[in-house]
Amino acid sequence: MSEEETTTELTLEMLVQKISEYLQAYHSGSVEMVSYSNGEMRVRFGGHCAGCPHMQATLSQGVARTVQHYFPEVTRVITVP
C-alpha cells in the first residue's frame, strides 16, 4: 500500500468514526470501516443499525454520500456482516 493510500485510509477511518458518533447519538447505532482498497470501502453496521430496515438508506444516503463528497476516489461503499 502506498503512503497516499495509507493516508486516505486513515482519514476515511476518521470520517467514518464521526458518522458513527452521529448514529450513536441519534439512532443508538454505529458504523465502522472494515477495509478500503481500489476505490471500494467496506463497512459494518452495529447497534440498532445492524439489521434495521432502513440500513440500506443509511448506507447510500448517509454513509456513502458523505464519504464520496469528501473522497470522490471512493467509488463504492458496501456493507459486510
C-alpha positions as CSV (number, residue, x, y, z in Angstrom):
1,M,0.0,0.0,0.0
2,S,1.4,3.4,-1.0
3,E,1.8,6.3,1.5
4,E,-1.1,8.1,-0.2
5,E,-3.4,5.1,0.1
6,T,-2.4,4.7,3.8
7,T,-3.2,8.4,4.4
8,T,-6.5,8.1,2.6
9,E,-7.4,5.0,4.6
10,L,-6.6,6.7,8.0
11,T,-8.6,9.8,7.0
12,L,-11.5,7.7,5.8
13,E,-11.5,5.9,9.2
14,M,-11.7,9.3,11.0
15,L,-14.6,10.4,8.8
16,V,-16.5,7.1,9.4
17,Q,-15.9,7.5,13.1
18,K,-17.6,10.9,13.0
19,I,-20.5,9.4,11.1
20,S,-20.7,6.6,13.7
21,E,-20.8,9.1,16.6
22,Y,-23.8,10.7,14.9
23,L,-25.5,7.3,14.5
24,Q,-24.8,6.5,18.1
25,A,-26.2,9.8,19.4
26,Y,-29.4,9.8,17.3
27,H,-30.1,6.2,16.5
28,S,-28.2,4.1,19.0
29,G,-26.3,2.5,16.1
30,S,-22.8,2.6,14.7
31,V,-20.8,2.1,11.6
32,E,-17.2,1.0,11.3
33,M,-14.8,0.9,8.3
34,V,-13.6,-2.7,7.8
35,S,-11.4,-2.0,4.8
36,Y,-10.6,0.2,1.9
37,S,-9.0,-1.0,-1.3
38,N,-9.1,0.0,-5.0
39,G,-11.8,2.6,-4.5
40,E,-14.1,0.2,-2.6
41,M,-14.8,0.8,1.1
42,R,-16.4,-2.0,3.2
43,V,-18.3,-1.0,6.4
44,R,-20.1,-2.9,9.1
45,F,-23.1,-1.6,10.9
46,G,-23.7,-2.2,14.6
47,G,-26.1,-1.4,17.4
48,H,-29.6,-0.6,16.3
49,C,-28.4,0.0,12.7
50,A,-27.5,-3.7,12.3
51,G,-30.5,-5.4,10.6
52,C,-32.6,-2.2,10.7
53,P,-35.0,-2.0,7.7
54,H,-33.5,1.5,6.9
55,M,-29.9,0.3,6.9
56,Q,-29.6,0.4,3.1
57,A,-30.9,4.0,3.1
58,T,-28.4,4.9,5.8
59,L,-25.7,3.4,3.7
60,S,-26.5,5.0,0.4
61,Q,-27.9,8.4,1.6
62,G,-25.8,8.9,4.7
63,V,-22.5,7.0,4.8
64,A,-21.7,6.7,1.0
65,R,-22.9,10.1,0.1
66,T,-20.8,11.7,2.9
67,V,-17.7,9.7,2.2
68,Q,-17.9,10.3,-1.6
69,H,-18.4,14.0,-1.0
70,Y,-15.0,14.2,0.7
71,F,-13.3,11.3,-1.1
72,P,-14.5,11.1,-4.7
73,E,-12.0,8.4,-5.3
74,V,-14.2,6.1,-3.3
75,T,-16.4,4.6,-6.0
76,R,-18.3,2.0,-4.0
77,V,-19.3,1.6,-0.3
78,I,-20.7,-1.8,0.7
79,T,-21.7,-3.5,3.9
80,V,-20.2,-6.7,5.2
81,P,-21.5,-8.8,8.1
